[in-house]
Amino acid sequence: MQYIKLIFITALISAISTPLIKRLAFKINAIDIPKDERKIHKKPIPLLGGLSIYIAFIIGIIIKVGPLEQWEKGIIIGATIIIIGGILDDIKELRPWQKLMFQLIASLCVIYYGIYIKNITNPFGGEDAFFNIGRFSIPFTVLWIIGITNALNLIDGLDGLAAGVALISSITIMVIAVMASRSSAALLTAVLIGAIAGFLPYNFNPASIFMGDTGSQLLGFLLSVISLQGAIKSAATFAIVVPILTLGLPIYDTLFAMIRRKLNGKPIMQGDRGHLHHRLLDLGLTQRQVVLVMYLMSACLGAISILAMCISTPRSYFLLTVIILFIVFLAWRYGFFDNK
């Protein structure tokens, strides 16, 4: 009941604040004007929608039952840094290295407050259920947070796509956190679910507002950090298979984009029309159909990640390997590594 209450309250806050943020975006000229072929929309759309998600999320954390834990304070500070960088990017478009600096600082903040990967489940099981990654703990955590933050940012190419995928991933993480008796992570994810759900009706096709980098980076950051707290099988042991499957859609799409650009001699940060949503559009699907198909893919991966949480660690790693090989085969078969 407490989860439902938090979801309802934060959804209401997000839904009420979104129209106000839309007016603000017009006033400060935070507008997405289509300038190249990668843009699907044909008319200027206000950005900064992620700010309403942020407002609802922060209020939700404050009003939830119990005092703020240290790691929750780290998330608030980190999310605020990401939001500042996102707003600046939506207004005047930051350079890649400038966006990376905001992401790095936000990552180090949550690490300072105690959120980092110490142990990883042992793929072979046995007596040693986990192994300590030692000095690689901080760089591994930074890589995870920055990677997921940018992965969500890169799939934000259609109305409601990134927000919907983030919503499905959040629901999956909450279920897993409840299964793992991680009540704090479950409550925090419930807050995020409501914040996204209240914004999504404005963002679904035809969108009246985009969440912009303000929102896509924020959602990627929050999902990456909360997944570190929610995907736990035993004390302080990170079940790495679970979040890789839960956030599989943005992860695989981003990795394929990097490989594709490298193979074709293009800069990794250079945009193209080779992402999954572009490919589905080229097959003749409408925007709504593409988004719904990708929602279904994300939900399937979420269901598999819940299954991975229930089975033994060796079997979960085997399941992940099979899924990855299957996805890579499909990507190769349908030309995802070809220049587009």
N, C-alpha and C positions, 0 to 999 in steps of 0.2 A: 504493500500500500504506500509506503514511504517513497518508493521509486516512482510510482504513478503520480503521486502528488508533486514531486520535483519536476517530472517531465511536463506536467500540465502547467505549472507556474512559469517555468522558463520558456515554454512554447508561447504562452500568452505575452510575456515580456518581449520576446523576439518579434512576435507578430505586430505588437503595438509600436515598437520602436522602428521597424523597417520603413514605413512611410515617412517618418521623420528623417531618417538617414537619407532617404531618396531626395528629399528637399535639400538637405545639406550638401549632397553630392553635386546637385545642379548649381548651388550657390558658389561652391569653391572650384567648380569646373572639373570635377573628377568624373569625366565622361569617357566611355569607350566608343571611339569613332572608328568604324571599319575602314581600314586602309590597305589591306592586302588580301590575297586569296584564301589565307588560312582562317579569316574571320567569316563566320557563318551568318551572323546577323547583318542586316542591311541598313539599319538606322542607329543613331547614337543612343546608347543606353547608359544610365548612371551606374557608377561603381560604388565602392565602399559598403556594400551589403554585409560584408563580414563584420562590420562594426556592430551591427545589431546582434549578431551571434555572440560577439565578445561581451557586450553589455549584459545579455541574458545569462551567459555563462558565469560571469563574475558575480552577479547578483545571486545566482543559484548557489554558488559556492558559499557565499556569506550567510544565506538563510538556511542552509542545510543543517540538520541536527548535529550538535557537537562542535567543539572548538576546531579551528583550523590546525591541521597537522603541518609539520615542517615542510614536507614534500609538496603539500598543496600551496603553501606560500611560494615555493619555487616555481610552481606552474603558473601562478598568477603573475609573478614578476616576468617570467619568460614569455608568457602570452602577451603581456603589455609591450615588451620589446618587439615582438613579432608584429603586433598591430601598428606600432609606430613606423616600422620599416615598410609595412604594407600600405599604409596611408600615403607615405612619401612616394612610394612606387606608383600608386594609382593616380597621384596628382602630377608627378613630373617624370616618371619612369626612371628608376635607378639602374645603374650598371650592374651586371651580374655579380661582380666582386663586392659591391656595396650591399646587395641583398644577402650575399653569403656572410658578410660580417655581422649583420643583424641576427642571422640564424645561428652563427657560431656563439655570439654573446649570450643569446637566449639558451642555447644548449648548455653552456658552461654554468649558467645560473641554476638550472635545475640540477645539474651535477653537484654544485656547491651545497644545495639543499638536500642531498642524499639520494637523488634518483639516478642510478647508474647500474649497469650490468656487472655483477660480481661473478656469478656462477652461471654456467650454461648446462642444460641437461646433457648427460652423456649418451651419445647415440647408440652405444653398445650395451647400455644398462648395467647389470651386474651389481656388485657391492658398492662401487663408486657411482652413485646416482647422478653426480654432477662433477664438473671440473672447474677450478678457479682460473679465470683468464688473466689474473694478476695485473701487470703493467699495461695490458691492452684494454683494460676496463674502460678508461676514460675515452681514448680514441674510438673504441668500438661503439660506445654510447653516442658520441658526437656524430659518427658516421650514420648510425641508425636514425637519429633525430633529423639531421639535415637531409638524409636520403628520402625519408618519408615525407618531410615537409615539401620538398621539391617534386616528389612524385604526385602528390595531390594537386600541386600547382600546375603540373603539365597536363593532367587529364581534364582540367577545367576549360573545355573547348566547346561545350554545348550547354544549352539552358538546362539547369538542374542536374547536370551530370555529376560534378564533383561533390555537390551538397548531398545528393541522393546516395552516392557510393559511400560518403563519409557517414551518413545516417545508418546505412546497413552495417557498416563496419563497427559503428558505435554500439548498435544493438547486439552484435556478435560478441564484442568485448565485454559488455555488461553481463551477458549470459555466462561467459567463461569466468568472469570475476566472481559471480555468485557461486558457480560450481566450485571454484577454488577457495571459497570463503574469504574473498578479498572484498569486504563490505565497503571500505573507503573508496576503492577503485570503482566499484559498482555504482555507488552513489554519485561519484563524479561523472561517470559515463552517462548516468540518467540525466544529469544536468545538461550535458552536451547534446544528448538526444533531443531534449525539449528545445534547446536553443536552435538546433538545425531544423527541427520540424516546424517551428513557427516561421522560419524564413523561407523554407522550400516552396510554399505556394506562390510567393512573389517571384521566385527564381525559375520555376518550371515553365516549360514552353507554352505560350510565348512569354518570355521573361520581361518584367517591368523594371528589374534591377539586377545587376550582376554583383556577386560578392567580391570580385576583383582579387588582386594579390592579397589584399587585406584579409579576405576570408579564406581563400584556398591555402595560403601559407599557415594561417591560424589553425585551420582544421587539420592539416598535415602535422603540424607541431603538436597539437593536443592529442591526436590519435597516437602519435609515436611515443609520447611521454606516458599517457595513460596505459598504453599497451604494455609498457615496462612494468607497471604496477599490477596489471590485471592478469597477464599471462604467466602466472606463477603456479608451478605444480607442487612445490614444497618450499620450505623456508628459504627465501632469498634466491631461489633457483629459477632462472629465466627459461621457460619452455619455448625456445626460439622457433620451433615449427609452427606454433599456434599463430603468432602475429604475422609471420610470413604468408600464411594462408589467408588469414583474416583480411590483410591489406594487400592481397595478391594482385588484384586488378591494376591499381596504380603502380605497384612495384614492377610487374612484368612488362607493362606498357612502356615504362620509363627505361628499363634495361634494354628492351628491344630497340627503342629509339636511339639509345647511345651506341649500341652495336651497329645498327643500320647506318648511322652517320659516320661512324669510324670506318666501316667497310667501304663506304662510298666517298671517302676522303673529304668529308664535311666537318666543320667544327661541331663538337658535341653539343654546344649550347645553341646552335643555330636551329630555328624552328623549321618544321616541314609538314607536309600533309600525309605523313605515313602512320599517324597514330590510329589506334583501333577505331575510334569514332569516325575518323576521316574515311577509313576503308569501308566501314559499314554504310556511310552516306553514299560513297561511290557505287555501292551495290544497288542503290535505288531506294534505300530505306529513308523514311522521313526522320526529322530530328527526334520526335517523340518515340518512334519505333527504335531508333538507335539507343536512346537513353534507357528505355525499358529493357532492351536486350542486355545492356551492360549492367543494369540493376540485377537482372536475373543471374548473370555470371558472378557478380559480387556476392549475391545471396548463396549461390552454390558453393563458392569458396569458403564463405562463412560457415556453412553447415559442415563442410569437411573439416574446418579448423576445430569446431566443437567436438567432432568425432575424434580428432587427434588428441584432444584434451582427455578423452575418456579411455584411450587405449594405452598400452605400454610405450615407453619412450622409443625403443628400437622400431616398433611397428609404426609409430608416428613419423619417424625419419624415413622409413621405407615408403610410407604413404606420400610424404612430401616429394621424395625423389621421383616416384611414379607420376605425380601431378606435374612436376616441372618438366620431365621428359615429354609428357603428352602435350603440354602447352608449347614447348620448343618445337616439337614436330609439326604441330598445327601452324605455328608462326612461319616455319621454313616452307611448309607445303603451300601456304597461301601468300608467300612473297613478302612477309613483313620485314625481311632484311634487305629487300631490294630498294633501290632509290625511288622516291616517289615525289 
